[in-house]
Amino acid sequence: MRILLSAAVALGLSATALAAGRPVVVELFTSQGCSSCPPADAFMEELTKTDGVVAITLPVDIWDYLGWRDTFAKHEFSVRQQTYAPNLPSRSVYTPQMVVGGMGDVVGSRRDDALQMISAQAAKDMPGADVKLSLFEGTLVIEIPESQKLLGVEATIWVARLASSRAVEIGGGENSGKSITYSNVARELTPIGLWRGEAVRLEAPAKAEIGDAYDRLAVIVQRNDQGPILGAAIIDMGK
């Protein structure tokens, strides 16, 4: 088992180093039916291996009418993307769309722009939730210490069940004939509790019957009304 948490390290292939602190959450809204998405999907593979980043792929169903039904898409991911729109700089919904820290968005295939936004988010000196994850006898244990500066805050604790890597042969639509690999694909994203700045310890089943396989778990603490992300962590489930 290995735990992927924040560290003061350089960003993969970027010359910019992440500041020490909480990991930056990057959400990619993508679709198997989107011809401009494969470069962003490939970039996500890099980000899932980058310390200091929690990268999550959220396949949406908005392009299913173009001749290929996305095999990973969930309508609730499309709703999540649409809920973000009014609060993002672009105020729009598109693919491939990367949402960084719950506050900024960038075209997911624009690697340099995305890395710059991730680094800028990491450098912000903001109070947040320091999330610690562990696995014990089939249970996911979530521990968050008290934050004096955020006492009284209203935030939701989300658990994402992720497939670390999935290859798909696209049989129709704009990407017909391509084989695309998706990284940290969300198979479920579920709220399991609230955080108001106080010390919290929660437990959740590591394994759940959701109709699809997954091998990684991520926890996100996000201000209510889908605001800024205050903290996150990710853990491999092991064999």
ROLOFI-89709 format. One record per residue: y, x, z of N, C-alpha, C in turn; residue number from 1; residue in one letter. Coordinates in steps of 0.05 Angstrom, whole numbers. Layout:
// ROLOFI-89709
n_v / n_u / n_w / ca_v / ca_u / ca_w / c_v / c_u / c_w / resi / resn
Y / X / Z / Y / X / Z / Y / X / Z / NUM / A
...
END
This chain:
// ROLOFI-89709
n_v / n_u / n_w / ca_v / ca_u / ca_w / c_v / c_u / c_w / resi / resn
-24 / 17 / 0 / 0 / 0 / 0 / 25 / 18 / 0 / 1 / M
45 / 11 / -16 / 70 / 26 / -15 / 93 / 6 / -13 / 2 / R
113 / 14 / 2 / 137 / -3 / 5 / 160 / 9 / -11 / 3 / I
173 / -7 / -27 / 195 / 2 / -43 / 221 / -9 / -30 / 4 / L
235 / 9 / -17 / 259 / 1 / -3 / 283 / 18 / -12 / 5 / L
306 / 12 / -1 / 330 / 27 / -9 / 329 / 56 / 0 / 6 / S
341 / 74 / -16 / 343 / 102 / -8 / 368 / 113 / -22 / 7 / A
378 / 136 / -12 / 401 / 148 / -24 / 391 / 167 / -46 / 8 / A
386 / 155 / -69 / 375 / 171 / -91 / 389 / 165 / -117 / 9 / V
384 / 181 / -137 / 397 / 177 / -163 / 384 / 154 / -177 / 10 / A
399 / 141 / -194 / 390 / 118 / -210 / 374 / 129 / -234 / 11 / L
348 / 128 / -233 / 331 / 135 / -256 / 343 / 154 / -276 / 12 / G
350 / 144 / -300 / 360 / 161 / -321 / 390 / 162 / -321 / 13 / L
403 / 152 / -301 / 432 / 152 / -299 / 442 / 177 / -284 / 14 / S
466 / 186 / -290 / 477 / 209 / -275 / 490 / 200 / -250 / 15 / A
492 / 173 / -246 / 505 / 162 / -223 / 485 / 158 / -200 / 16 / T
492 / 166 / -177 / 474 / 163 / -154 / 481 / 139 / -138 / 17 / A
461 / 125 / -128 / 465 / 102 / -110 / 473 / 112 / -83 / 18 / L
492 / 98 / -70 / 499 / 104 / -43 / 476 / 95 / -25 / 19 / A
473 / 109 / -2 / 453 / 100 / 18 / 460 / 72 / 27 / 20 / A
440 / 56 / 33 / 445 / 29 / 42 / 424 / 10 / 32 / 21 / G
432 / -15 / 30 / 414 / -36 / 22 / 409 / -35 / -8 / 22 / R
385 / -44 / -16 / 379 / -44 / -45 / 396 / -65 / -60 / 23 / P
401 / -59 / -85 / 416 / -78 / -102 / 395 / -95 / -116 / 24 / V
399 / -121 / -115 / 381 / -140 / -128 / 391 / -145 / -157 / 25 / V
373 / -141 / -176 / 378 / -146 / -204 / 359 / -168 / -213 / 26 / V
370 / -190 / -222 / 354 / -212 / -233 / 358 / -214 / -263 / 27 / E
337 / -212 / -278 / 338 / -215 / -307 / 328 / -242 / -316 / 28 / L
346 / -257 / -328 / 338 / -283 / -340 / 332 / -278 / -369 / 29 / F
307 / -282 / -377 / 297 / -274 / -403 / 279 / -295 / -414 / 30 / T
271 / -292 / -439 / 253 / -311 / -451 / 236 / -298 / -473 / 31 / S
211 / -305 / -474 / 194 / -295 / -496 / 203 / -305 / -523 / 32 / Q
219 / -326 / -524 / 229 / -336 / -549 / 256 / -326 / -557 / 33 / G
266 / -305 / -543 / 293 / -294 / -548 / 291 / -267 / -562 / 34 / C
300 / -265 / -587 / 297 / -241 / -603 / 313 / -217 / -592 / 35 / S
334 / -222 / -576 / 350 / -201 / -566 / 341 / -192 / -538 / 36 / S
320 / -204 / -528 / 311 / -198 / -500 / 293 / -173 / -497 / 37 / C
276 / -166 / -516 / 257 / -144 / -512 / 269 / -118 / -501 / 38 / P
293 / -109 / -511 / 305 / -85 / -499 / 311 / -88 / -469 / 39 / P
320 / -111 / -461 / 325 / -116 / -433 / 299 / -117 / -417 / 40 / A
278 / -128 / -429 / 252 / -129 / -415 / 242 / -101 / -411 / 41 / D
246 / -83 / -431 / 237 / -55 / -428 / 254 / -41 / -407 / 42 / A
280 / -46 / -405 / 297 / -34 / -385 / 289 / -43 / -357 / 43 / F
279 / -67 / -355 / 271 / -76 / -328 / 247 / -60 / -318 / 44 / M
230 / -50 / -336 / 208 / -33 / -327 / 220 / -8 / -313 / 45 / E
241 / 3 / -324 / 254 / 26 / -311 / 265 / 18 / -284 / 46 / E
279 / -5 / -283 / 292 / -12 / -258 / 271 / -18 / -235 / 47 / L
248 / -28 / -243 / 228 / -33 / -222 / 217 / -8 / -209 / 48 / T
222 / 15 / -223 / 213 / 41 / -212 / 236 / 56 / -200 / 49 / K
260 / 44 / -198 / 283 / 57 / -188 / 288 / 51 / -159 / 50 / T
287 / 72 / -142 / 293 / 68 / -114 / 322 / 57 / -111 / 51 / D
325 / 40 / -91 / 351 / 28 / -87 / 356 / 3 / -103 / 52 / G
337 / -6 / -118 / 339 / -30 / -135 / 315 / -48 / -130 / 53 / V
320 / -74 / -126 / 299 / -94 / -126 / 303 / -110 / -152 / 54 / V
286 / -106 / -171 / 289 / -118 / -197 / 269 / -141 / -201 / 55 / A
278 / -164 / -209 / 261 / -188 / -212 / 266 / -201 / -239 / 56 / I
245 / -206 / -254 / 247 / -220 / -279 / 242 / -249 / -275 / 57 / T
260 / -266 / -285 / 259 / -295 / -282 / 259 / -308 / -310 / 58 / L
235 / -313 / -321 / 233 / -325 / -347 / 243 / -354 / -347 / 59 / P
260 / -360 / -367 / 271 / -387 / -368 / 259 / -402 / -392 / 60 / V
262 / -429 / -391 / 250 / -446 / -412 / 270 / -456 / -433 / 61 / D
294 / -445 / -433 / 315 / -457 / -450 / 310 / -452 / -480 / 62 / I
293 / -433 / -487 / 288 / -428 / -515 / 260 / -437 / -524 / 63 / W
247 / -453 / -508 / 220 / -461 / -515 / 219 / -478 / -540 / 64 / D
241 / -489 / -548 / 241 / -507 / -572 / 241 / -490 / -598 / 65 / Y
244 / -464 / -596 / 247 / -447 / -620 / 220 / -439 / -633 / 66 / L
198 / -452 / -625 / 173 / -446 / -638 / 153 / -431 / -621 / 67 / G
161 / -424 / -597 / 143 / -411 / -578 / 149 / -419 / -550 / 68 / W
130 / -429 / -536 / 134 / -437 / -508 / 128 / -413 / -490 / 69 / R
148 / -404 / -475 / 146 / -381 / -457 / 123 / -386 / -437 / 70 / D
104 / -368 / -436 / 81 / -372 / -419 / 86 / -366 / -390 / 71 / T
109 / -354 / -383 / 116 / -349 / -355 / 139 / -366 / -345 / 72 / F
153 / -380 / -363 / 178 / -394 / -356 / 173 / -416 / -336 / 73 / A
192 / -419 / -319 / 192 / -442 / -300 / 220 / -455 / -301 / 74 / K
220 / -481 / -301 / 246 / -495 / -303 / 264 / -488 / -280 / 75 / H
252 / -484 / -256 / 269 / -478 / -233 / 284 / -451 / -236 / 76 / E
273 / -433 / -253 / 288 / -408 / -258 / 312 / -414 / -276 / 77 / F
308 / -432 / -295 / 331 / -441 / -312 / 352 / -454 / -295 / 78 / S
344 / -470 / -275 / 363 / -483 / -257 / 378 / -462 / -241 / 79 / V
363 / -442 / -231 / 376 / -420 / -216 / 397 / -406 / -233 / 80 / R
391 / -400 / -258 / 410 / -388 / -275 / 435 / -405 / -279 / 81 / Q
430 / -431 / -284 / 453 / -449 / -288 / 470 / -452 / -263 / 82 / Q
458 / -450 / -240 / 473 / -452 / -215 / 491 / -428 / -211 / 83 / T
482 / -405 / -220 / 498 / -381 / -218 / 524 / -383 / -235 / 84 / Y
522 / -395 / -258 / 543 / -393 / -279 / 571 / -397 / -269 / 85 / A
577 / -418 / -253 / 605 / -423 / -245 / 617 / -400 / -228 / 86 / P
600 / -385 / -215 / 609 / -364 / -197 / 609 / -336 / -209 / 87 / N
599 / -333 / -234 / 598 / -307 / -247 / 622 / -301 / -264 / 88 / L
628 / -276 / -268 / 651 / -269 / -285 / 650 / -282 / -313 / 89 / P
626 / -283 / -325 / 624 / -295 / -352 / 626 / -325 / -352 / 90 / S
619 / -337 / -329 / 618 / -366 / -326 / 600 / -379 / -348 / 91 / R
579 / -365 / -355 / 562 / -376 / -376 / 533 / -369 / -371 / 92 / S
516 / -382 / -387 / 487 / -378 / -387 / 478 / -367 / -414 / 93 / V
463 / -345 / -413 / 454 / -333 / -438 / 429 / -316 / -432 / 94 / Y
416 / -307 / -453 / 394 / -288 / -449 / 398 / -265 / -469 / 95 / T
391 / -240 / -460 / 382 / -233 / -433 / 406 / -229 / -415 / 96 / P
406 / -243 / -393 / 428 / -242 / -373 / 418 / -229 / -347 / 97 / Q
431 / -207 / -339 / 425 / -195 / -314 / 446 / -203 / -294 / 98 / M
437 / -213 / -271 / 455 / -220 / -249 / 451 / -198 / -227 / 99 / V
472 / -185 / -220 / 471 / -162 / -202 / 483 / -170 / -175 / 100 / V
467 / -168 / -154 / 476 / -174 / -127 / 485 / -202 / -122 / 101 / G
478 / -220 / -141 / 487 / -248 / -139 / 516 / -252 / -145 / 102 / G
530 / -231 / -154 / 559 / -233 / -158 / 569 / -226 / -186 / 103 / M
554 / -208 / -200 / 563 / -200 / -227 / 542 / -205 / -247 / 104 / G
550 / -206 / -273 / 530 / -209 / -294 / 537 / -191 / -317 / 105 / D
516 / -184 / -332 / 519 / -166 / -354 / 496 / -171 / -374 / 106 / V
501 / -166 / -399 / 479 / -169 / -419 / 458 / -149 / -413 / 107 / V
433 / -158 / -409 / 412 / -141 / -399 / 404 / -119 / -417 / 108 / G
410 / -120 / -442 / 403 / -98 / -461 / 425 / -76 / -461 / 109 / S
447 / -81 / -448 / 469 / -61 / -447 / 464 / -43 / -423 / 110 / R
447 / -24 / -427 / 436 / -8 / -405 / 459 / 7 / -389 / 111 / R
477 / 20 / -403 / 498 / 35 / -390 / 516 / 17 / -373 / 112 / D
523 / -7 / -385 / 540 / -26 / -370 / 525 / -36 / -345 / 113 / D
499 / -41 / -348 / 484 / -51 / -325 / 482 / -30 / -303 / 114 / A
476 / -5 / -311 / 475 / 16 / -291 / 501 / 20 / -276 / 115 / L
523 / 18 / -291 / 549 / 20 / -279 / 554 / -2 / -259 / 116 / Q
546 / -26 / -266 / 550 / -49 / -247 / 532 / -46 / -223 / 117 / M
507 / -36 / -227 / 489 / -32 / -204 / 500 / -11 / -185 / 118 / I
511 / 11 / -196 / 522 / 32 / -180 / 547 / 22 / -165 / 119 / S
563 / 6 / -178 / 587 / -4 / -165 / 580 / -23 / -142 / 120 / A
559 / -39 / -146 / 550 / -57 / -125 / 539 / -41 / -102 / 121 / Q
524 / -20 / -107 / 512 / -3 / -86 / 533 / 11 / -70 / 122 / A
556 / 17 / -82 / 577 / 32 / -69 / 595 / 14 / -50 / 123 / A
592 / -12 / -53 / 609 / -30 / -37 / 601 / -28 / -7 / 124 / K
621 / -26 / 10 / 617 / -25 / 39 / 619 / -53 / 50 / 125 / D
596 / -67 / 50 / 596 / -95 / 58 / 575 / -99 / 80 / 126 / M
581 / -116 / 100 / 560 / -123 / 119 / 537 / -138 / 106 / 127 / P
513 / -135 / 116 / 491 / -148 / 103 / 467 / -150 / 121 / 128 / G
445 / -158 / 109 / 419 / -161 / 123 / 401 / -138 / 117 / 129 / A
392 / -124 / 137 / 373 / -101 / 133 / 345 / -112 / 136 / 130 / D
332 / -117 / 113 / 306 / -131 / 112 / 284 / -110 / 114 / 131 / V
265 / -114 / 132 / 242 / -98 / 134 / 217 / -115 / 130 / 132 / K
199 / -105 / 113 / 174 / -120 / 106 / 150 / -104 / 115 / 133 / L
129 / -118 / 123 / 103 / -106 / 128 / 82 / -127 / 123 / 134 / S
57 / -117 / 119 / 34 / -134 / 115 / 14 / -129 / 137 / 135 / L
4 / -151 / 149 / -15 / -149 / 171 / -35 / -171 / 169 / 136 / F
-60 / -164 / 163 / -82 / -184 / 162 / -75 / -208 / 146 / 137 / E
-66 / -203 / 121 / -60 / -225 / 103 / -34 / -240 / 108 / 138 / G
-17 / -229 / 125 / 8 / -241 / 132 / 31 / -223 / 124 / 139 / T
52 / -235 / 111 / 76 / -221 / 106 / 95 / -224 / 130 / 140 / L
103 / -202 / 141 / 120 / -202 / 165 / 148 / -193 / 155 / 141 / V
168 / -210 / 161 / 196 / -205 / 153 / 212 / -202 / 178 / 142 / I
226 / -179 / 181 / 242 / -173 / 204 / 271 / -166 / 195 / 143 / E
290 / -180 / 207 / 318 / -175 / 201 / 333 / -172 / 227 / 144 / I
346 / -150 / 232 / 360 / -146 / 258 / 387 / -162 / 257 / 145 / P
398 / -164 / 280 / 424 / -178 / 283 / 446 / -163 / 269 / 146 / E
465 / -178 / 257 / 489 / -166 / 245 / 513 / -179 / 258 / 147 / S
527 / -165 / 276 / 550 / -176 / 290 / 571 / -187 / 271 / 148 / Q
574 / -173 / 248 / 595 / -181 / 230 / 588 / -206 / 214 / 149 / K
563 / -214 / 215 / 554 / -237 / 199 / 544 / -260 / 217 / 150 / L
548 / -259 / 243 / 540 / -280 / 260 / 553 / -306 / 251 / 151 / L
537 / -327 / 248 / 547 / -352 / 238 / 546 / -356 / 208 / 152 / G
539 / -335 / 194 / 537 / -338 / 165 / 514 / -357 / 158 / 153 / V
516 / -371 / 136 / 495 / -388 / 127 / 482 / -376 / 103 / 154 / E
457 / -366 / 106 / 443 / -353 / 85 / 414 / -363 / 84 / 155 / A
402 / -362 / 61 / 374 / -370 / 57 / 357 / -346 / 53 / 156 / T
333 / -346 / 65 / 313 / -325 / 61 / 293 / -335 / 41 / 157 / I
291 / -321 / 18 / 274 / -328 / -4 / 251 / -308 / -6 / 158 / W
227 / -319 / -12 / 204 / -302 / -19 / 197 / -305 / -48 / 159 / V
196 / -283 / -62 / 188 / -283 / -90 / 160 / -270 / -93 / 160 / A
142 / -284 / -106 / 116 / -273 / -112 / 116 / -263 / -141 / 161 / R
110 / -237 / -144 / 115 / -223 / -169 / 90 / -211 / -181 / 162 / L
88 / -213 / -207 / 67 / -198 / -222 / 81 / -172 / -231 / 163 / A
71 / -149 / -222 / 85 / -124 / -227 / 87 / -117 / -256 / 164 / S
67 / -124 / -272 / 68 / -118 / -301 / 49 / -137 / -316 / 165 / S
60 / -149 / -337 / 44 / -168 / -353 / 51 / -164 / -383 / 166 / R
31 / -159 / -399 / 35 / -157 / -428 / 29 / -183 / -441 / 167 / A
45 / -191 / -460 / 41 / -217 / -474 / 42 / -212 / -504 / 168 / V
23 / -224 / -519 / 24 / -224 / -548 / 38 / -250 / -556 / 169 / E
61 / -246 / -569 / 77 / -269 / -577 / 67 / -280 / -603 / 170 / I
59 / -306 / -603 / 47 / -317 / -626 / 65 / -335 / -644 / 171 / G
90 / -337 / -637 / 108 / -354 / -653 / 137 / -349 / -645 / 172 / G
155 / -363 / -658 / 183 / -361 / -651 / 196 / -335 / -660 / 173 / G
218 / -328 / -649 / 234 / -305 / -658 / 220 / -278 / -654 / 174 / E
202 / -277 / -634 / 188 / -252 / -629 / 159 / -252 / -638 / 175 / N
153 / -269 / -657 / 126 / -272 / -667 / 114 / -245 / -676 / 176 / S
90 / -240 / -666 / 76 / -216 / -674 / 81 / -192 / -655 / 177 / G
99 / -195 / -637 / 106 / -173 / -619 / 89 / -174 / -593 / 178 / K
83 / -151 / -582 / 71 / -149 / -555 / 93 / -139 / -536 / 179 / S
99 / -155 / -516 / 121 / -148 / -498 / 110 / -147 / -469 / 180 / I
118 / -126 / -455 / 110 / -123 / -427 / 133 / -132 / -409 / 181 / T
126 / -148 / -390 / 146 / -158 / -371 / 140 / -147 / -343 / 182 / Y
160 / -139 / -329 / 158 / -126 / -303 / 169 / -142 / -280 / 183 / S
155 / -142 / -258 / 163 / -157 / -234 / 169 / -186 / -241 / 184 / N
150 / -198 / -255 / 154 / -226 / -265 / 150 / -245 / -241 / 185 / V
171 / -261 / -236 / 169 / -281 / -214 / 150 / -303 / -222 / 186 / A
130 / -308 / -204 / 112 / -330 / -208 / 119 / -353 / -189 / 187 / R
134 / -346 / -169 / 144 / -367 / -150 / 167 / -355 / -135 / 188 / E
187 / -372 / -130 / 210 / -364 / -114 / 216 / -387 / -95 / 189 / L
211 / -382 / -69 / 211 / -403 / -49 / 228 / -397 / -25 / 190 / T
245 / -415 / -16 / 260 / -411 / 9 / 241 / -416 / 33 / 191 / P
242 / -397 / 52 / 225 / -400 / 76 / 240 / -401 / 102 / 192 / I
266 / -398 / 102 / 280 / -398 / 127 / 310 / -393 / 123 / 193 / G
324 / -394 / 145 / 353 / -390 / 145 / 360 / -365 / 162 / 194 / L
382 / -352 / 155 / 392 / -329 / 170 / 421 / -334 / 176 / 195 / W
428 / -331 / 201 / 456 / -336 / 209 / 467 / -311 / 223 / 196 / R
457 / -288 / 216 / 466 / -263 / 227 / 452 / -254 / 252 / 197 / G
434 / -271 / 263 / 419 / -264 / 286 / 394 / -249 / 279 / 198 / E
381 / -236 / 299 / 356 / -223 / 294 / 334 / -244 / 288 / 199 / A
319 / -239 / 267 / 299 / -258 / 258 / 272 / -244 / 252 / 200 / V
250 / -257 / 260 / 224 / -248 / 252 / 208 / -272 / 241 / 201 / R
201 / -270 / 216 / 186 / -292 / 203 / 160 / -282 / 193 / 202 / L
141 / -301 / 191 / 115 / -295 / 179 / 109 / -315 / 157 / 203 / E
96 / -305 / 136 / 88 / -322 / 113 / 62 / -312 / 102 / 204 / A
45 / -330 / 92 / 20 / -320 / 80 / 26 / -301 / 57 / 205 / P
12 / -278 / 57 / 16 / -259 / 35 / 4 / -271 / 9 / 206 / A
-18 / -285 / 12 / -31 / -297 / -11 / -28 / -327 / -10 / 207 / K
-22 / -338 / -33 / -19 / -367 / -35 / -30 / -377 / -62 / 208 / A
-41 / -400 / -63 / -52 / -412 / -87 / -29 / -424 / -104 / 209 / E
-20 / -408 / -123 / 3 / -418 / -139 / -5 / -420 / -169 / 210 / I
-31 / -417 / -175 / -40 / -420 / -202 / -36 / -396 / -220 / 211 / G
-28 / -374 / -208 / -24 / -350 / -224 / -27 / -325 / -206 / 212 / D
-35 / -303 / -218 / -40 / -279 / -202 / -13 / -264 / -198 / 213 / A
-11 / -250 / -175 / 12 / -234 / -169 / 3 / -212 / -150 / 214 / Y
18 / -190 / -149 / 10 / -167 / -133 / 33 / -154 / -118 / 215 / D
56 / -168 / -117 / 79 / -156 / -104 / 96 / -179 / -92 / 216 / R
109 / -173 / -70 / 125 / -193 / -56 / 154 / -182 / -52 / 217 / L
173 / -199 / -57 / 201 / -191 / -52 / 213 / -212 / -34 / 218 / A
231 / -203 / -17 / 246 / -221 / 1 / 276 / -217 / -5 / 219 / V
291 / -239 / -8 / 319 / -238 / -14 / 334 / -255 / 7 / 220 / I
355 / -244 / 18 / 372 / -260 / 36 / 398 / -265 / 21 / 221 / V
404 / -290 / 16 / 427 / -297 / -1 / 444 / -318 / 11 / 222 / Q
471 / -314 / 10 / 489 / -334 / 21 / 483 / -361 / 8 / 223 / R
486 / -381 / 24 / 480 / -408 / 13 / 498 / -415 / -10 / 224 / N
490 / -435 / -25 / 503 / -443 / -51 / 501 / -420 / -71 / 225 / D
479 / -405 / -69 / 473 / -383 / -87 / 496 / -364 / -90 / 226 / Q
505 / -354 / -67 / 527 / -335 / -66 / 516 / -306 / -67 / 227 / G
532 / -287 / -56 / 524 / -259 / -56 / 498 / -255 / -42 / 228 / P
483 / -235 / -51 / 458 / -228 / -38 / 464 / -208 / -16 / 229 / I
456 / -214 / 8 / 463 / -198 / 32 / 442 / -176 / 38 / 230 / L
418 / -179 / 28 / 397 / -160 / 34 / 372 / -167 / 19 / 231 / G
354 / -147 / 16 / 329 / -152 / 2 / 309 / -129 / 8 / 232 / A
284 / -134 / 3 / 264 / -113 / 4 / 240 / -122 / -13 / 233 / A
223 / -103 / -20 / 200 / -110 / -37 / 176 / -93 / -28 / 234 / I
153 / -105 / -30 / 129 / -92 / -20 / 105 / -98 / -39 / 235 / I
89 / -77 / -43 / 64 / -81 / -59 / 43 / -92 / -40 / 236 / D
26 / -110 / -51 / 5 / -122 / -35 / -20 / -104 / -32 / 237 / M
-23 / -85 / -50 / -46 / -68 / -49 / -70 / -83 / -59 / 238 / G
-94 / -71 / -56 / -118 / -83 / -67 / -132 / -101 / -46 / 239 / K
END
